[in-house]
């Protein structure tokens, strides 16, 4: 599964670069790349504010959640917001000021779950 993480707040490009470097340190994440959006009116080039991550099967989402939790805990991350989306799927926004460590993986799983995958019924 591929996910795209857009960074807002703080120094957006610097935070996106920091997050890219951080996630590249996780060997379980198959591919991490800094990407961006096309330039808007009056802009001279692309804005590199998005981190694209290819998650491997079997625990990739857990690794991403754990790594994001640790990255948020670093100094000067309180103004950062992340918008995490799966192409063709749902989007979740995380605010470093409001995200609780224990909830992060559950939030990501719920938002990024593939609707085509069947989930077991709860008793």
MMTF fields as JSON, N, C-alpha, C and O atoms, coordinates in Angstrom:
{
  "mmtfVersion": "1.0.0",
  "mmtfProducer": "UNKNOWN",
  "numBonds": 491,
  "numAtoms": 492,
  "numGroups": 123,
  "numChains": 1,
  "numModels": 1,
  "chainsPerModel": [1],
  "groupsPerChain": [123],
  "chainIdList": ["A"],
  "bondAtomList": [4, 2, 8, 6, 12, 10, 16, 14, 20, 18, 24, 22, 28, 26, 32, 30, 36, 34, 40, 38, 44, 42, 48, 46, 52, 50, 56, 54, 60, 58, 64, 62, 68, 66, 72, 70, 76, 74, 80, 78, 84, 82, 88, 86, 92, 90, 96, 94, 100, 98, 104, 102, 108, 106, 112, 110, 116, 114, 120, 118, 124, 122, 128, 126, 132, 130, 136, 134, 140, 138, 144, 142, 148, 146, 152, 150, 156, 154, 160, 158, 164, 162, 168, 166, 172, 170, 176, 174, 180, 178, 184, 182, 188, 186, 192, 190, 196, 194, 200, 198, 204, 202, 208, 206, 212, 210, 216, 214, 220, 218, 224, 222, 228, 226, 232, 230, 236, 234, 240, 238, 244, 242, 248, 246, 252, 250, 256, 254, 260, 258, 264, 262, 268, 266, 272, 270, 276, 274, 280, 278, 284, 282, 288, 286, 292, 290, 296, 294, 300, 298, 304, 302, 308, 306, 312, 310, 316, 314, 320, 318, 324, 322, 328, 326, 332, 330, 336, 334, 340, 338, 344, 342, 348, 346, 352, 350, 356, 354, 360, 358, 364, 362, 368, 366, 372, 370, 376, 374, 380, 378, 384, 382, 388, 386, 392, 390, 396, 394, 400, 398, 404, 402, 408, 406, 412, 410, 416, 414, 420, 418, 424, 422, 428, 426, 432, 430, 436, 434, 440, 438, 444, 442, 448, 446, 452, 450, 456, 454, 460, 458, 464, 462, 468, 466, 472, 470, 476, 474, 480, 478, 484, 482, 488, 486],
  "bondOrderList": [1, 1, 1, 1, 1, 1, 1, 1, 1, 1, 1, 1, 1, 1, 1, 1, 1, 1, 1, 1, 1, 1, 1, 1, 1, 1, 1, 1, 1, 1, 1, 1, 1, 1, 1, 1, 1, 1, 1, 1, 1, 1, 1, 1, 1, 1, 1, 1, 1, 1, 1, 1, 1, 1, 1, 1, 1, 1, 1, 1, 1, 1, 1, 1, 1, 1, 1, 1, 1, 1, 1, 1, 1, 1, 1, 1, 1, 1, 1, 1, 1, 1, 1, 1, 1, 1, 1, 1, 1, 1, 1, 1, 1, 1, 1, 1, 1, 1, 1, 1, 1, 1, 1, 1, 1, 1, 1, 1, 1, 1, 1, 1, 1, 1, 1, 1, 1, 1, 1, 1, 1, 1],
  "groupList": [{"groupName": "UNK", "atomNameList": ["N", "CA", "C", "O"], "elementList": ["N", "C", "C", "O"], "formalChargeList": [0, 0, 0, 0], "bondAtomList": [1, 0, 2, 1, 3, 2], "bondOrderList": [1, 1, 2], "singleLetterCode": "X", "chemCompType": "L-PEPTIDE LINKING"}],
  "groupTypeList": [0, 0, 0, 0, 0, 0, 0, 0, 0, 0, 0, 0, 0, 0, 0, 0, 0, 0, 0, 0, 0, 0, 0, 0, 0, 0, 0, 0, 0, 0, 0, 0, 0, 0, 0, 0, 0, 0, 0, 0, 0, 0, 0, 0, 0, 0, 0, 0, 0, 0, 0, 0, 0, 0, 0, 0, 0, 0, 0, 0, 0, 0, 0, 0, 0, 0, 0, 0, 0, 0, 0, 0, 0, 0, 0, 0, 0, 0, 0, 0, 0, 0, 0, 0, 0, 0, 0, 0, 0, 0, 0, 0, 0, 0, 0, 0, 0, 0, 0, 0, 0, 0, 0, 0, 0, 0, 0, 0, 0, 0, 0, 0, 0, 0, 0, 0, 0, 0, 0, 0, 0, 0, 0],
  "groupIdList": [1, 2, 3, 4, 5, 6, 7, 8, 9, 10, 11, 12, 13, 14, 15, 16, 17, 18, 19, 20, 21, 22, 23, 24, 25, 26, 27, 28, 29, 30, 31, 32, 33, 34, 35, 36, 37, 38, 39, 40, 41, 42, 43, 44, 45, 46, 47, 48, 49, 50, 51, 52, 53, 54, 55, 56, 57, 58, 59, 60, 61, 62, 63, 64, 65, 66, 67, 68, 69, 70, 71, 72, 73, 74, 75, 76, 77, 78, 79, 80, 81, 82, 83, 84, 85, 86, 87, 88, 89, 90, 91, 92, 93, 94, 95, 96, 97, 98, 99, 100, 101, 102, 103, 104, 105, 106, 107, 108, 109, 110, 111, 112, 113, 114, 115, 116, 117, 118, 119, 120, 121, 122, 123],
  "secStructList": [7, 3, 3, 3, 3, 3, 3, 3, 1, 1, 1, 2, 2, 2, 2, 2, 2, 2, 2, 2, 2, 2, 2, 2, 6, 7, 6, 6, 3, 3, 3, 3, 3, 3, 3, 3, 3, 7, 7, 7, 6, 6, 7, 7, 1, 7, 3, 3, 3, 3, 3, 3, 3, 3, 3, 7, 6, 6, 6, 2, 2, 2, 2, 2, 2, 2, 2, 2, 2, 2, 2, 2, 6, 1, 6, 6, 7, 6, 6, 7, 3, 3, 3, 3, 3, 7, 6, 6, 1, 7, 3, 3, 3, 3, 3, 6, 6, 6, 7, 7, 4, 4, 4, 2, 2, 2, 2, 2, 2, 2, 2, 2, 7, 7, 6, 6, 1, 7, 7, 7, 7, 7, 7],
  "xCoordList": [0.854, 0.0, 0.897, 1.899, 0.526, 1.23, 0.413, -0.816, 1.112, 0.453, 1.235, 2.442, 0.521, 1.138, 0.876, -0.256, 1.935, 1.844, 2.189, 3.339, 1.19, 1.407, 1.657, 0.972, 2.637, 3.032, 2.539, 2.722, 1.906, 1.503, 1.89, 2.113, 1.964, 2.333, 3.834, 4.554, 4.292, 5.727, 6.426, 5.861, 7.627, 8.383, 8.138, 8.876, 7.114, 6.575, 7.636, 7.714, 8.444, 9.431, 10.48, 10.858, 10.951, 11.95, 11.385, 12.086, 10.131, 9.5, 9.314, 9.513, 8.935, 8.778, 10.123, 10.185, 11.191, 12.527, 12.931, 13.492, 12.642, 12.956, 12.2, 12.779, 10.914, 10.109, 10.612, 10.67, 10.971, 11.501, 12.762, 12.891, 13.686, 14.926, 14.628, 15.237, 13.687, 13.324, 12.784, 13.211, 11.849, 11.217, 12.177, 12.036, 13.141, 14.137, 14.981, 15.606, 15.001, 15.743, 15.035, 15.604, 13.814, 13.04, 13.202, 12.673, 13.907, 14.17, 12.908, 12.878, 11.866, 10.637, 9.778, 8.879, 10.045, 9.312, 10.028, 11.219, 9.303, 9.934, 10.52, 11.636, 9.814, 10.303, 9.771, 8.58, 10.639, 10.256, 10.842, 12.047, 9.99, 10.458, 9.798, 8.624, 10.551, 10.026, 9.492, 10.221, 8.225, 7.593, 6.909, 7.018, 6.23, 5.574, 4.419, 4.034, 3.896, 2.772, 3.271, 4.328, 2.5, 2.847, 2.82, 2.076, 3.616, 3.619, 2.268, 1.602, 1.89, 0.653, 0.911, 2.049, -0.131, 0.037, 1.05, 0.941, 2.012, 3.02, 4.174, 5.114, 4.136, 5.234, 6.175, 5.741, 7.476, 8.463, 8.86, 9.607, 8.39, 8.756, 7.879, 7.058, 8.066, 7.28, 7.605, 8.727, 6.621, 6.803, 6.907, 5.946, 8.07, 8.3, 7.78, 8.511, 6.511, 5.877, 5.151, 4.38, 5.395, 4.702, 5.718, 6.681, 5.483, 6.327, 5.51, 4.424, 6.033, 5.373, 6.053, 7.278, 5.23, 5.753, 5.085, 3.859, 5.89, 5.371, 5.498, 6.605, 4.359, 4.359, 4.434, 3.703, 5.315, 5.385, 4.273, 3.642, 4.044, 3.023, 3.527, 4.731, 2.594, 2.962, 3.626, 4.785, 2.941, 3.456, 3.926, 4.379, 3.834, 4.288, 3.546, 4.145, 2.247, 1.454, 1.847, 1.868, 2.155, 2.609, 3.936, 4.144, 4.827, 6.132, 5.941, 6.577, 5.066, 4.799, 4.235, 4.687, 3.261, 2.651, 3.679, 3.719, 4.5, 5.524, 6.544, 6.957, 6.936, 7.917, 7.34, 8.026, 6.078, 5.433, 5.317, 5.538, 4.971, 4.852, 6.185, 6.222, 7.277, 8.602, 8.995, 9.589, 8.668, 9.002, 8.247, 8.822, 6.953, 6.159, 6.758, 6.66, 7.37, 7.9, 9.18, 9.616, 9.773, 10.996, 10.688, 9.567, 11.665, 11.438, 10.974, 11.352, 10.16, 9.663, 8.692, 8.598, 7.986, 7.019, 5.584, 4.649, 5.385, 4.041, 3.154, 1.931, 3.721, 2.912, 2.642, 2.015, 3.105, 3.022, 1.708, 1.232, 1.143, -0.03, 0.325, 0.996, -0.135, 0.084, -1.256, -2.191, -1.341, -2.519, -2.067, -1.26, -2.59, -2.156, -3.284, -4.429, -2.935, -3.97, -3.425, -2.23, -4.33, -4.034, -4.662, -5.841, -3.916, -4.505, -5.817, -5.877, -6.849, -8.155, -8.873, -9.919, -8.325, -8.916, -9.143, -9.199, -9.271, -9.577, -8.359, -7.223, -8.634, -7.593, -7.796, -8.928, -6.704, -6.768, -5.787, -4.689, -6.193, -5.309, -4.902, -5.731, -3.607, -3.064, -2.433, -1.702, -2.709, -2.145, -1.199, -1.607, 0.053, 1.047, 0.634, 1.031, -0.15, -0.585, -1.658, -1.815, -2.4, -3.57, -3.493, -4.318, -2.534, -2.471, -1.953, -0.98, -2.614, -2.176, -1.424, -1.846, -0.313, 0.565, -0.169, 0.038, -1.0, -1.675, -2.737, -3.139, -3.195, -4.267, -3.773, -4.538, -2.545, -2.037, -2.197, -2.7, -1.783, -1.884, -3.347, -3.684, -4.204, -5.627, -6.247, -7.028, -5.893, -6.403, -5.947, -6.745, -4.669, -4.141, -4.794, -5.156, -4.944, -5.572, -7.005, -7.409, -7.771, -9.161, -9.251, -10.093, -8.392, -8.466, -7.913, -8.408, -6.901, -6.213, -6.596, -6.023, -7.55, -7.969, -8.515, -9.201, -8.202, -8.697, -10.142, -10.4, -11.091, -12.495, -12.794, -13.822, -11.923, -12.128, -11.719, -12.113, -10.916, -10.507, -11.615, -12.17, -11.932, -12.979, -12.395, -11.258, -13.182, -12.758, -13.637, -14.839, -13.077, -13.884, -14.928, -14.676, -16.067, -17.14, -16.762, -16.13, -17.139, -16.875, -18.037, -19.196, -17.732, -18.796, -19.362, -20.261],
  "yCoordList": [-1.174, 0.0, 1.234, 1.294, 2.195, 3.47, 4.491, 4.505, 5.351, 6.464, 7.728, 7.693, 8.843, 10.142, 10.989, 11.088, 11.599, 12.401, 13.834, 14.143, 14.712, 16.137, 16.835, 16.58, 17.712, 18.42, 19.851, 20.514, 20.334, 21.737, 22.259, 21.495, 23.556, 24.181, 24.176, 23.406, 25.042, 25.127, 25.536, 26.259, 25.083, 25.325, 24.111, 23.128, 24.19, 23.049, 22.243, 21.029, 22.872, 22.14, 21.515, 20.361, 22.244, 21.708, 20.536, 19.553, 20.632, 19.541, 18.325, 17.196, 18.535, 17.419, 16.733, 15.506, 17.509, 16.929, 16.143, 15.052, 16.703, 16.028, 14.701, 13.682, 14.721, 13.503, 12.456, 11.27, 12.885, 11.964, 11.285, 10.063, 12.067, 11.502, 10.531, 9.466, 10.915, 10.085, 8.731, 7.683, 8.764, 7.53, 6.656, 5.434, 7.266, 6.481, 5.623, 4.656, 5.968, 5.177, 3.892, 3.069, 3.712, 2.512, 1.49, 1.691, 0.426, -0.567, -1.309, -1.862, -1.332, -2.033, -1.262, -1.837, 0.018, 0.809, 0.641, 0.931, 0.175, -0.207, 0.969, 0.872, 2.049, 3.195, 4.472, 4.575, 5.432, 6.737, 7.798, 7.813, 8.685, 9.721, 11.049, 11.1, 12.106, 13.466, 13.901, 13.927, 14.239, 14.655, 15.997, 16.572, 16.478, 17.762, 17.943, 17.047, 19.113, 19.46, 20.402, 21.021, 20.487, 21.388, 22.833, 23.16, 23.682, 25.076, 25.739, 25.497, 26.573, 27.335, 28.646, 28.944, 29.425, 30.73, 31.582, 31.746, 32.109, 32.969, 32.224, 32.86, 30.887, 30.104, 29.681, 29.408, 29.628, 29.36, 27.894, 27.525, 27.06, 25.65, 24.823, 25.351, 23.531, 22.626, 22.843, 23.202, 22.621, 22.718, 21.294, 20.528, 20.944, 19.596, 19.516, 19.758, 19.173, 19.159, 17.852, 17.764, 16.838, 15.568, 14.427, 14.388, 13.508, 12.33, 11.14, 10.871, 10.43, 9.235, 8.017, 7.899, 7.109, 5.934, 4.686, 4.617, 3.708, 2.402, 1.481, 1.191, 1.02, 0.145, -1.303, -1.73, -2.048, -3.471, -4.206, -3.675, -5.417, -6.238, -6.681, -6.763, -6.958, -7.521, -6.548, -6.743, -5.528, -4.655, -3.293, -2.504, -2.984, -1.688, -0.533, 0.5, -0.691, 0.371, 0.582, 1.715, -0.494, -0.391, 0.35, 1.179, 0.039, 0.709, 2.194, 3.035, 2.525, 3.929, 4.652, 5.751, 4.065, 4.689, 4.916, 5.99, 3.929, 4.041, 5.123, 5.903, 5.16, 6.148, 7.564, 8.499, 7.726, 9.048, 9.508, 10.68, 8.586, 8.925, 9.453, 10.457, 8.775, 9.207, 10.535, 11.388, 10.715, 11.967, 13.138, 14.207, 12.945, 14.0, 14.397, 15.556, 13.457, 13.715, 14.55, 15.037, 14.713, 15.501, 16.972, 17.421, 17.723, 19.148, 19.899, 19.557, 20.914, 21.832, 21.197, 21.652, 20.186, 19.57, 19.956, 19.456, 20.816, 21.083, 21.83, 21.774, 22.519, 23.266, 22.487, 23.008, 21.262, 20.49, 19.716, 19.148, 19.717, 18.891, 18.015, 18.451, 16.779, 15.854, 15.433, 15.137, 15.409, 14.894, 13.616, 13.655, 12.493, 11.195, 10.602, 10.509, 10.205, 9.663, 8.493, 8.393, 7.632, 6.523, 6.873, 7.225, 6.789, 7.132, 6.374, 5.152, 7.118, 6.521, 6.129, 5.483, 6.512, 6.113, 7.289, 8.442, 6.973, 7.968, 8.808, 8.489, 9.878, 10.784, 10.991, 11.052, 11.098, 11.423, 12.559, 12.58, 13.506, 14.607, 14.443, 14.173, 14.612, 14.506, 15.825, 16.434, 16.255, 17.476, 17.059, 16.367, 17.473, 17.072, 17.461, 16.8, 18.513, 18.95, 18.038, 17.96, 17.348, 16.623, 15.105, 14.405, 14.589, 13.147, 12.471, 12.92, 11.396, 10.622, 9.41, 8.754, 9.125, 8.054, 6.722, 6.033, 6.349, 5.064, 4.973, 3.873, 6.1, 6.115, 6.157, 5.873, 6.497, 6.768, 5.579, 5.745, 4.396, 3.24, 2.914, 2.596, 2.988, 2.706, 3.701, 3.318, 4.97, 6.002, 5.719, 5.786, 5.404, 5.117, 3.884, 3.883, 2.843, 1.613, 1.872, 1.404, 2.616, 2.891, 3.748, 3.497, 4.75, 5.679, 5.086, 5.391, 4.248, 3.76, 2.341, 1.769, 1.777, 0.407, 0.34, 1.25, -0.74, -0.962, -1.435, -2.483, -0.689, -1.084, -2.406, -3.025, -2.844, -4.113, -5.316, -6.447, -5.058, -6.162, -6.452, -5.535, -7.691, -8.042, -8.033, -8.45, -7.558, -7.526, -8.457, -8.529, -9.173, -10.101, -9.354, -8.255, -9.947, -9.369, -9.435, -10.395, -8.435, -8.435, -9.073, -8.826, -9.889, -10.582, -9.699, -10.114],
  "zCoordList": [0.0, 0.0, 0.0, 0.713, -0.797, -0.826, -0.05, -0.122, 0.698, 1.366, 1.058, 0.82, 1.069, 0.842, 2.072, 2.546, 2.584, 3.795, 3.439, 3.125, 3.487, 3.219, 4.542, 5.533, 4.549, 5.761, 5.67, 4.649, 6.751, 6.838, 8.208, 9.146, 8.3, 9.572, 9.759, 9.123, 10.637, 10.857, 9.572, 8.752, 9.402, 8.172, 7.273, 7.329, 6.462, 5.727, 4.982, 5.168, 4.156, 3.364, 4.27, 4.068, 5.251, 6.177, 6.97, 7.21, 7.375, 8.118, 7.221, 7.668, 5.964, 5.022, 4.786, 4.715, 4.665, 4.496, 5.733, 5.632, 6.9, 8.156, 8.272, 8.649, 7.949, 8.023, 7.022, 7.345, 5.822, 4.821, 5.338, 5.254, 5.869, 6.408, 7.55, 7.649, 8.406, 9.56, 9.095, 9.581, 8.157, 7.694, 6.888, 6.876, 6.221, 5.476, 6.411, 5.975, 7.679, 8.661, 9.059, 9.776, 8.608, 8.925, 7.8, 6.708, 8.045, 7.005, 6.562, 5.462, 7.399, 7.042, 6.038, 5.425, 5.868, 4.883, 3.549, 3.435, 2.547, 1.283, 0.525, 0.016, 0.438, -0.325, 0.301, 0.593, 0.505, 1.049, 0.123, -0.124, -0.388, -1.312, -0.995, -0.63, -1.135, -0.989, -2.341, -3.332, -2.37, -3.615, -3.38, -2.297, -4.361, -4.185, -5.131, -5.882, -5.065, -5.921, -7.018, -6.901, -8.053, -9.146, -8.649, -7.724, -9.253, -8.812, -9.05, -10.056, -8.104, -8.228, -8.944, -9.308, -9.147, -9.792, -9.023, -7.808, -9.729, -9.12, -8.476, -8.0, -8.443, -7.878, -8.997, -10.116, -8.684, -9.721, -9.816, -10.722, -8.92, -8.98, -8.064, -7.314, -8.138, -7.307, -5.827, -5.471, -4.989, -3.548, -3.008, -3.077, -2.471, -1.964, -0.527, 0.434, -0.413, 0.902, 1.189, 2.145, 0.365, 0.514, 0.577, -0.189, 1.499, 1.634, 1.142, 1.655, 0.147, -0.368, 0.239, 0.228, 0.773, 1.466, 0.899, 0.81, 0.52, 0.112, 1.311, 1.767, 1.822, 2.985, 2.543, 1.649, 3.166, 2.882, 3.597, 4.511, 3.174, 3.821, 5.196, 5.438, 6.071, 7.372, 8.314, 8.681, 8.707, 9.745, 9.297, 10.126, 8.01, 7.525, 8.159, 8.457, 8.371, 8.98, 10.438, 10.918, 11.135, 12.527, 12.614, 13.5, 11.682, 11.646, 11.358, 11.994, 10.398, 10.083, 11.295, 11.617, 11.97, 13.142, 14.239, 14.839, 14.501, 15.529, 15.176, 16.035, 13.928, 13.487, 13.536, 13.948, 13.116, 13.196, 14.643, 14.947, 15.529, 16.952, 17.481, 18.192, 17.131, 17.58, 16.942, 17.602, 15.661, 14.973, 15.584, 15.792, 15.876, 16.528, 17.875, 18.276, 18.568, 19.909, 19.897, 20.94, 18.733, 18.633, 18.91, 18.673, 19.406, 19.674, 18.425, 17.305, 18.632, 17.612, 16.628, 15.488, 17.024, 16.126, 16.49, 15.865, 17.466, 17.966, 16.97, 17.095, 15.996, 15.033, 13.752, 12.83, 13.688, 12.454, 12.379, 13.362, 11.173, 10.872, 9.683, 8.747, 9.734, 8.634, 8.068, 8.811, 6.758, 6.061, 5.367, 4.438, 5.819, 5.327, 4.487, 4.931, 3.265, 2.387, 1.588, 1.31, 1.239, 0.352, -0.98, -1.017, -2.088, -3.378, -3.606, -3.469, -3.952, -4.174, -2.901, -2.951, -1.764, -0.489, 0.431, 0.005, 1.678, 2.699, 3.064, 2.711, 3.775, 4.258, 5.75, 6.229, 6.476, 7.899, 8.149, 7.591, 8.993, 9.366, 10.822, 11.691, 11.07, 12.415, 12.815, 12.035, 14.002, 14.563, 15.681, 16.614, 15.594, 16.587, 18.003, 18.962, 18.147, 19.475, 20.055, 21.273, 19.188, 19.661, 19.542, 20.129, 18.808, 18.612, 19.88, 20.486, 20.264, 21.421, 20.91, 19.958, 21.551, 21.091, 20.932, 19.933, 21.866, 21.815, 20.743, 20.362, 20.253, 19.263, 17.822, 16.9, 17.622, 16.282, 15.335, 14.224, 15.751, 14.858, 14.554, 13.414, 15.549, 15.342, 14.354, 13.483, 14.497, 13.588, 12.156, 11.221, 11.991, 10.657, 10.05, 8.873, 10.845, 10.341, 9.877, 8.812, 10.675, 10.323, 9.061, 8.199, 8.953, 7.823, 6.538, 5.453, 6.646, 5.453, 5.071, 4.143, 5.772, 5.463, 4.048, 3.582, 3.387, 2.03, 2.131, 2.724, 1.568, 1.68, 0.978, 1.252, 0.085, -0.612, 0.226, -0.06, 1.277, 2.144, 3.131, 3.736, 3.296, 4.257, 5.656, 5.874, 6.59, 7.983, 8.779, 8.523, 9.739, 10.514, 11.34, 11.832, 11.479, 12.279, 13.747, 14.188, 14.492, 15.923, 16.64, 16.307, 17.618, 18.377, 19.448, 20.179]
}
